[in-house]
Amino acid sequence: MKQEQKLKVVVIGGGSSYTPELVEGLLKRHHELPISDLWLVDIEAGLEKAQVIANLTERMINKANCQIKVHLTTDRKLALKDADFVCSQFRAGRMKARLRDERIALKYRMIGQETNGLGGFSNACRTIPIALEIAKEMETLCPNAWLLNFTNPSGMVTEALVKHSTIKTVGLCNVPVNMERGAAKMLGAKREDMTMQIAGLNHLVWARKVLHEGQDKLGELIEELIAGNDQMMPKNIPPFEWDGELIRSLNIVPCAYLRYYYQSRDILDKEFAASESKTNRADLVAEVEKQLLEIYQDPMLDTKPQLLKERGGAYYSEAACELMSSIYNKRSIMHVNTRNNGAIQGLPNDCAVEVSSVITSSAILPLNVEPFDSDTLRLIQQMKEFETLTVKAAMTGDIALAKRALILHPIVDSGSHIDEALLETIRENLDFMPAFAHRLAQSEQ
């Protein structure tokens, strides 16, 4: 383990309610990660909230008796200079944009969700231009740094970065971590004694193997799942039942987000029922955010509050800090978003996939998986084409390309309402979609 180098860590979106979770993880690994400076970066509109987070961060550091200097700034370039790790966790448009996305989707009778369908498209188009700006700045200011992307939709953001930037980048999501930890509990195994192989795309992954005591326990895990003993569910997804016959036939364990594809009509009906009470997931998250900010302002608070677990990011910091430590200190196997390089047959080598990979200080090495059955592969390919077209649309502002992307998405049905929903989405996000704003202005002249 290296100890001679002091590390500079930069958090883009430092005012996020998740930041105390990340800080907790860094402090637990202070003996592995010799951080001297932690920079929290946010925009002017989020500075008041970011100051509250920075104050709590300093209290947590003081309690842990660690020598880490906290910097809060709106000057991203100042923060990025000579950074070692850059953690991206910003939300373009803040929570208001997510609320708007979900309500627009439901208005046009589509599932409202921040990483799927119309909401995922909108989120990606707001986020990708900013992510590429950050990457371009890193190429000059800290070309040897790693960009760890936690910003949703992580897969599409990572796709843009691996194709259009030279920086070392890797995307991370807490869904595989929840799956791995939950599977160990379901099998009565210690997590460190079990190896799970994950493959697919972000929020569209399956467990392909569950290795424990010299055997693949995948079949046993499937039976536990069907029996209702599902402990792999993230906090932000309400409990539901899988179709047992379907899961046995697939013979792979789906992540919870696959309910949007296997049970889309049921989900849509539930969302419409919830919309009648004027509440949806974004409303609930906004309320939790409000409560968290009030708790964070307590000058006596110097630990991560329990309420943060309800935010939906359980084990996020564990994964993020394990990834940093693996890059800095050792090799390990983690489930990340990275360049495919042949890991999943049937997908382009240069696209981003979410797979179990060997993490090294020089590169991410994705592990090859057995070929998917043709029907599952077709779903992955369809979603990858949606992601590819969305990245292109986000960069060019091509509205026709955007429509082609949405028509491909399995939970977005076709019809004239797509045109209406797409144009409303663009008009409501003009400040964050500069390429679309330019195209729209040209078309309306």
VOGU-3710 file (C-alpha; in Angstrom, 3 decimals, decimal comma):
1> mkqeqklkvv> 0,000/0,000/0,000  1,306/3,456/-0,952  1,667/6,008/1,813  4,066/8,574/0,401  1,539/10,389/-1,786  -1,156/12,693/-0,438  -4,382/12,564/-2,375  -6,617/15,336/-3,610  -10,242/14,264/-4,017  -12,775/16,487/-5,787
11> vigggssytp> -16,537/15,999/-5,490  -18,568/17,605/-8,279  -22,000/18,127/-6,765  -20,596/18,510/-3,275  -23,921/19,853/-2,010  -25,629/16,523/-2,694  -27,372/14,915/0,263  -25,246/11,837/-0,531  -21,988/13,600/0,347  -22,027/12,623/4,063
21> elvegllkrh> -22,318/8,995/2,919  -19,211/9,430/0,763  -17,344/11,231/3,558  -18,169/8,434/5,991  -16,693/5,915/3,561  -13,530/7,953/3,046  -13,005/8,299/6,788  -13,404/4,557/7,321  -10,618/4,048/4,772  -8,319/6,875/5,857
31> helpisdlwl> -5,553/4,309/6,475  -5,885/3,152/2,844  -6,513/6,524/1,196  -4,144/9,271/2,481  -6,379/12,190/1,522  -5,038/15,627/2,406  -7,594/17,784/0,581  -11,287/17,247/-0,104  -12,825/19,760/-2,510  -16,603/20,152/-2,644
41> vdieagleka> -17,742/21,841/-5,860  -21,230/23,140/-6,546  -23,004/25,817/-8,533  -23,980/29,224/-7,165  -27,650/28,231/-6,842  -26,699/25,285/-4,641  -24,054/27,031/-2,559  -26,189/27,536/0,556  -26,980/23,839/0,750  -23,370/22,944/-0,086
51> qvianlterm> -22,169/25,103/2,830  -24,357/23,083/5,203  -22,836/19,874/3,791  -19,302/21,291/4,070  -19,855/22,202/7,728  -21,115/18,696/8,495  -18,165/17,237/6,587  -15,717/19,170/8,748  -17,452/17,984/11,926  -17,266/14,372/10,724
61> inkancqikv> -13,568/14,753/9,903  -12,822/16,319/13,286  -14,643/13,516/15,081  -12,559/10,951/13,183  -9,404/12,913/14,069  -8,273/12,912/10,444  -6,103/15,598/8,888  -8,188/16,418/5,813  -8,717/19,988/4,707  -12,174/20,745/3,302
71> hlttdrklal> -12,569/23,290/0,498  -15,912/24,558/-0,795  -15,975/26,379/-4,120  -17,990/27,202/-7,210  -14,752/27,414/-9,226  -14,574/23,961/-10,790  -11,272/24,568/-12,590  -9,591/25,652/-9,346  -10,761/22,462/-7,674  -9,737/20,163/-10,539
81> kdadfvcsqf> -6,128/21,372/-10,734  -3,845/18,384/-9,943  -6,692/16,241/-8,596  -6,169/12,498/-8,116  -9,823/11,423/-7,992  -12,859/13,306/-9,260  -16,229/12,040/-8,018  -19,131/13,172/-10,173  -22,485/13,158/-8,367  -24,178/16,326/-9,612
91> ragrmkarlr> -27,824/16,597/-10,644  -28,293/18,899/-13,622  -31,394/20,979/-12,989  -31,464/19,857/-9,360  -34,490/18,100/-7,869  -36,913/20,415/-9,673  -35,873/18,889/-12,992  -36,535/15,365/-11,763  -39,979/16,359/-10,486  -40,733/17,940/-13,851
101> derialkyrm> -39,485/14,878/-15,779  -41,711/12,470/-13,895  -44,786/14,678/-14,208  -44,299/15,192/-17,956  -43,954/11,438/-18,475  -47,156/10,694/-16,575  -48,969/13,498/-18,420  -48,343/11,583/-21,649  -49,179/8,186/-20,102  -45,602/6,976/-19,761
111> igqetnglgg> -43,694/5,620/-16,774  -42,033/8,460/-14,878  -38,563/7,461/-13,676  -35,259/9,337/-13,576  -33,153/6,735/-15,417  -35,726/5,007/-17,628  -37,864/6,064/-20,581  -38,576/9,738/-21,173  -37,216/10,744/-17,753  -33,940/8,902/-18,357
121> fsnacrtipi> -33,639/10,522/-21,768  -34,252/13,992/-20,339  -31,812/13,434/-17,485  -29,132/12,214/-19,901  -29,560/15,185/-22,242  -29,169/17,637/-19,338  -26,211/15,812/-17,859  -24,024/14,658/-20,750  -22,980/18,147/-21,987  -21,853/19,073/-18,464
131> aleiakemet> -20,044/15,747/-17,973  -18,132/16,280/-21,201  -17,207/19,825/-20,116  -15,793/18,406/-16,874  -13,861/15,758/-18,803  -12,390/18,380/-21,143  -11,227/20,446/-18,171  -9,697/17,338/-16,586  -7,749/16,580/-19,769  -5,874/19,840/-19,181
141> lcpnawllnf> -5,913/20,307/-15,404  -5,547/16,737/-14,086  -4,967/14,392/-17,050  -3,838/11,511/-14,828  -6,836/11,640/-12,506  -9,644/9,104/-12,458  -13,209/10,299/-12,977  -15,597/8,175/-10,913  -19,079/8,826/-12,237  -22,045/8,305/-9,896
151> tnpsgmvtea> -24,205/10,845/-11,757  -27,389/9,344/-13,212  -28,022/7,956/-15,706  -24,603/6,462/-15,026  -24,481/4,154/-18,046  -25,230/6,822/-20,641  -22,939/9,374/-18,983  -20,141/6,798/-18,933  -20,915/5,941/-22,586  -20,399/9,589/-23,557
161> lvkhstiktv> -17,183/9,827/-21,559  -15,530/6,644/-22,852  -16,336/7,586/-26,458  -15,636/11,318/-26,403  -12,905/11,854/-23,821  -9,372/10,641/-23,153  -9,608/10,688/-19,345  -9,651/7,528/-17,259  -13,273/7,068/-16,309  -15,453/4,458/-14,664
171> glcnvpvnme> -19,151/4,531/-13,813  -20,588/3,221/-10,583  -24,043/2,259/-9,339  -25,172/0,858/-6,004  -27,642/-1,630/-7,558  -25,054/-4,440/-8,049  -23,763/-3,811/-4,523  -27,283/-4,259/-3,144  -27,645/-7,434/-5,200  -24,387/-8,879/-3,942
181> rgaakmlgak> -24,993/-8,075/-0,284  -28,606/-9,239/-0,451  -27,700/-12,479/-2,202  -25,187/-13,326/0,521  -27,909/-12,906/3,169  -30,369/-14,980/1,149  -27,831/-17,812/0,873  -26,627/-17,536/4,469  -23,119/-16,797/3,245  -20,479/-14,237/4,127
191> redmtmqiag> -20,193/-11,654/1,402  -16,416/-11,996/1,254  -16,787/-15,751/0,621  -19,111/-15,282/-2,355  -18,427/-14,055/-5,898  -21,306/-12,747/-8,012  -20,909/-12,131/-11,729  -22,983/-9,212/-13,014  -23,550/-8,281/-16,649  -25,760/-5,966/-18,714
201> lnhlvwarkv> -26,229/-2,209/-18,839  -26,720/0,272/-16,023  -30,083/-0,451/-14,322  -30,458/-3,360/-16,757  -28,208/-6,036/-15,237  -28,539/-9,669/-14,310  -26,554/-11,941/-11,997  -25,075/-14,647/-14,234  -23,170/-16,630/-11,609  -23,197/-16,804/-7,809
211> lhegqdklge> -20,075/-18,702/-6,755  -19,786/-20,016/-3,195  -17,874/-22,956/-1,695  -16,834/-24,275/-5,085  -20,342/-24,246/-6,557  -22,562/-21,945/-8,603  -25,518/-21,183/-6,303  -27,490/-19,293/-8,973  -30,351/-21,824/-8,977  -30,603/-21,703/-5,195
221> lieeliagnd> -30,704/-17,906/-5,272  -33,460/-17,961/-7,909  -35,607/-20,213/-5,696  -35,089/-17,901/-2,725  -36,102/-14,957/-4,899  -39,256/-16,672/-6,129  -40,145/-17,747/-2,584  -40,368/-14,069/-1,621  -37,077/-13,836/0,268  -35,755/-10,980/-1,858
231> qmmpknippf> -33,146/-9,020/0,095  -31,521/-7,473/-2,971  -34,066/-4,668/-3,356  -32,827/-1,046/-3,160  -34,654/1,248/-0,728  -36,026/3,389/-3,538  -37,990/0,533/-5,114  -41,141/-0,699/-3,347  -41,503/-4,468/-2,758  -43,035/-6,508/-5,572
241> ewdgelirsl> -43,189/-10,140/-6,703  -41,373/-11,613/-9,679  -43,046/-14,023/-12,080  -41,527/-17,275/-10,822  -42,050/-19,208/-14,033  -40,392/-16,445/-16,039  -37,356/-16,175/-13,739  -36,818/-19,951/-13,720  -37,006/-19,982/-17,514  -34,524/-17,109/-17,843
251> nivpcaylry> -32,209/-18,794/-15,304  -30,611/-15,482/-14,396  -31,344/-13,099/-11,530  -32,635/-9,702/-12,696  -31,906/-6,448/-10,903  -34,932/-4,690/-9,430  -35,066/-2,127/-12,251  -35,977/-4,852/-14,717  -39,486/-4,718/-13,310  -39,927/-1,669/-15,586
261> yyqsrdildk> -39,493/-4,011/-18,562  -41,015/-7,274/-17,320  -43,975/-5,586/-15,576  -44,277/-2,216/-17,333  -48,085/-2,032/-17,475  -48,393/-2,898/-13,775  -45,864/-0,198/-12,896  -47,643/2,377/-15,042  -50,999/1,593/-13,388  -49,435/2,045/-9,939
271> efaasesktn> -47,824/5,333/-10,935  -51,131/6,671/-12,217  -52,787/5,667/-8,947  -50,036/7,458/-7,023  -50,319/10,540/-9,250  -53,945/10,953/-8,222  -52,716/11,568/-4,688  -50,189/14,071/-6,143  -47,216/12,038/-4,954  -44,605/10,096/-6,883
281> radlvaevek> -41,051/8,934/-6,222  -39,580/12,364/-7,010  -41,964/14,009/-4,515  -40,948/11,529/-1,812  -37,247/12,054/-2,527  -37,701/15,831/-2,417  -39,324/15,533/1,016  -36,505/13,328/2,308  -33,994/15,849/0,913  -35,737/18,649/2,794
291> qlleiyqdpm> -35,683/16,702/6,051  -32,032/15,748/5,584  -30,964/19,347/5,047  -32,690/20,343/8,300  -30,911/17,518/10,132  -27,543/18,400/8,556  -27,793/21,943/9,952  -27,654/20,682/13,535  -24,269/21,976/14,790  -23,987/18,943/17,095
301> ldtkpqllke> -24,396/16,403/14,281  -21,082/14,771/13,353  -22,223/11,461/11,829  -24,271/10,369/8,849  -27,950/10,369/9,927  -30,070/7,220/9,636  -32,590/8,994/7,394  -30,048/9,014/4,576  -30,723/5,299/4,096  -34,225/6,217/2,898
311> rggayyseaa> -32,734/8,326/0,112  -32,071/5,243/-2,018  -28,267/5,296/-2,078  -27,503/2,527/0,404  -23,898/1,246/0,076  -23,100/3,975/-2,447  -20,126/5,169/-0,397  -18,954/1,625/0,206  -18,754/1,031/-3,524  -17,248/4,447/-4,282
321> celmssiynk> -14,533/4,215/-1,663  -13,760/0,579/-2,433  -13,294/1,632/-6,053  -10,883/4,426/-5,074  -8,949/2,104/-2,796  -8,758/-0,590/-5,468  -7,365/1,888/-7,993  -4,892/3,349/-5,503  -3,810/0,285/-3,518  -4,748/-3,077/-4,946
331> rsimhvntrn> -6,573/-5,111/-7,536  -10,112/-6,258/-6,892  -13,223/-7,354/-8,729  -16,106/-4,881/-8,760  -19,245/-4,330/-10,846  -18,774/-1,115/-12,831  -19,706/0,741/-15,997  -16,800/0,583/-18,401  -15,888/0,005/-22,044  -17,193/-3,357/-23,243
341> ngaiqglpnd> -14,078/-4,610/-25,035  -15,797/-7,897/-25,905  -17,078/-8,696/-22,410  -20,685/-9,014/-23,645  -20,969/-10,703/-27,023  -23,350/-8,991/-29,414  -22,525/-5,428/-28,323  -19,960/-3,031/-29,851  -16,537/-3,098/-28,232  -16,507/0,669/-27,716
351> cavevssvit> -19,834/0,964/-25,872  -20,300/1,198/-22,105  -21,574/-1,865/-20,249  -22,032/-2,717/-16,576  -20,034/-5,839/-15,840  -17,889/-7,455/-13,180  -14,376/-6,153/-13,834  -10,847/-6,296/-12,487  -9,963/-2,861/-11,108  -6,330/-1,788/-11,474
361> ssailplnve> -4,499/1,518/-11,188  -3,975/1,607/-14,953  -7,230/0,341/-16,434  -10,553/-1,371/-15,851  -10,511/-4,916/-17,249  -14,052/-6,228/-17,873  -14,592/-9,950/-17,424  -16,156/-11,891/-20,279  -19,543/-13,483/-19,605  -21,277/-16,416/-21,224
371> pfdsdtlrli> -23,488/-15,395/-24,174  -26,964/-14,232/-23,181  -29,995/-16,088/-24,521  -31,195/-14,405/-27,705  -34,306/-12,775/-26,208  -32,368/-11,170/-23,346  -29,604/-10,125/-25,728  -32,182/-8,445/-27,977  -33,414/-6,369/-25,028  -29,844/-5,362/-24,159
381> qqmkefetlt> -29,105/-4,479/-27,777  -32,304/-2,448/-28,075  -31,494/-0,522/-24,912  -27,909/0,010/-26,027  -29,151/1,489/-29,306  -31,469/3,769/-27,317  -28,495/4,870/-25,203  -26,269/5,411/-28,245  -28,856/7,551/-30,020  -29,563/9,491/-26,808
391> vkaamtgdia> -25,871/10,364/-26,374  -25,731/11,587/-29,981  -28,920/13,598/-29,551  -27,635/15,168/-26,310  -24,480/16,324/-28,093  -26,052/17,491/-31,352  -29,540/18,622/-30,350  -30,990/16,583/-33,208  -34,708/16,320/-32,359  -35,384/13,633/-34,988
401> lakralilhp> -32,570/11,549/-33,499  -34,075/12,034/-30,062  -37,434/10,786/-31,322  -35,772/7,726/-32,868  -34,196/6,978/-29,502  -37,490/7,227/-27,619  -39,359/5,060/-30,144  -36,808/2,320/-29,484  -37,273/2,334/-25,709  -39,438/-0,625/-24,568
411> ivdsgshide> -41,399/1,411/-22,017  -42,128/4,305/-24,393  -44,949/3,453/-26,791  -45,142/5,146/-30,188  -47,636/7,776/-31,337  -48,080/11,511/-31,787  -47,791/11,994/-28,029  -44,046/11,295/-28,316  -43,622/14,461/-30,382  -45,614/16,471/-27,846
421> alletirenl> -43,819/14,963/-24,852  -40,392/15,421/-26,447  -40,965/19,073/-27,362  -42,368/19,843/-23,913  -39,364/18,141/-22,328  -36,944/20,173/-24,444  -38,726/23,484/-23,831  -38,792/22,863/-20,079  -35,042/22,138/-20,099  -33,671/24,730/-22,533
431> dfmpafahrl> -31,185/26,089/-19,967  -29,602/22,625/-19,658  -29,881/21,450/-23,259  -27,928/24,069/-25,231  -27,668/21,976/-28,394  -31,436/21,429/-28,470  -32,087/25,098/-27,684  -30,048/26,101/-30,726  -31,823/23,596/-32,995  -35,244/24,564/-31,670
441> aqseq> -34,566/28,260/-32,247  -33,535/27,511/-35,833  -36,650/25,409/-36,530  -38,979/28,126/-35,170  -37,472/30,982/-37,221
//
